[in-house]
Amino acid sequence: MPDTHDETGPRAETGDAPVVPVSAPMRHAKVRAFTDHTTVGQVRVDADGGVTIGCACGMTLTNGPGWSLDEHIRLHRAEARFLALAAVAPEGIPRLVPFPLGPTA
């Protein structure tokens, strides 16, 4: 009996090439976004109360007058996930936010 499994999952008994799940590129994009946007170094507190930490992508995350460092980290990671997933989403998938994004004002 022929092998009906490989690294991409079960294959039909017809011998057709395995079908790669549509969600695989999206899963990989999510993992890349997670690993590319982890905090690095230590939290720094300056004399005026500013709190910062670096991100693996090179951006410095900070608190502000109306948000905490934790809120900036969460927003940054959510934006990174959105951009990564939106870039590999299947053509024609309905979207809440148009993509690609246009120029910012």
N, C-alpha and C positions, 0 to 999 in steps of 0.2 A: 504494500500500500504506500503511495507517495506521501511525503511529508506535506502537511497542510498548514503548517505554522512557520512563521519566521519572525524577525524582529519587529515587523509592522503589524502583526496580528494574524488571525486565521485567514486562510485563503480558501476560496471556493474550490470544490472538488473538480471543477472544470479545468484546473491548471492555469487559470488566468493569473496575471500578476496581482500581487496583494494590493488592496485598496488602502491608501494612507488616509486615516481619518482627517476630516477637514479641521478638526480642532487641534491637531498636532502642531501646526505652525503657531497657533495662538497660545498653546501651552508653553512652547519653547520661548515665545516672545515674552510671556509673563515671567518666566524664570530668568531670562536675560535682564529684564527691567529690575527684578528683585536684586540680582547680584550686582548690577551696574549702579544701583542707587542705595547702597548701604552707608551708614554713617561711619566715618573713619576718624581716628584720633580721639582726643578728649574734649569735653565741653570746656569752653573758655568763657569766663565772666569778666567783663571789663569794668572799669571804675564807675561808669554811668549806668550800670545794670544791664548792658547788652550781653546776651548769651548766644554763643555761636558754636557750631560744630561743622566739620567738613563732610562732604559727600564724596563717594568714590568717583563720581562723575566730574568732580572738580569744583562744584558749586559750594559756596559757604551758606549754610542754613542758619537763620537767626530769629530771635524773637523781635517783636515790634511793639508799637504803642497799643495795638489792639489784638495781638495774637502771641501765643507762646511758642517757644522753640518746638515743643511737641506738635503743635498744630502745623507749623511750617514743614516739619519732617513728614507728617501724614499727607499734607497737600502735595508736597514734592513727589512722594512715592506714588500717590494716586495719579498725578499728571504723567509720570514716567510710564506707569502701567497703561494708561489710556493711549499715549502716543505709540507705545510698542504694539499693543493689540490692534489699534486702528490701522496701523501700517500693514498688518498682515491679514486683516479681516477679509473674508470672501467678498468678491465683487457683488454688488447689489444688496448686501445686507442692510436692512433698515437702520438708520442711525439717529440718535438724539442730537448729536453734534456733527455738523458737516465736516468731512475729511477728504482731502487734506485741508488743514487749517489755512486760512488766508492770512494776509499781513495783519499784525496787531496795530492798534491805534496808539 
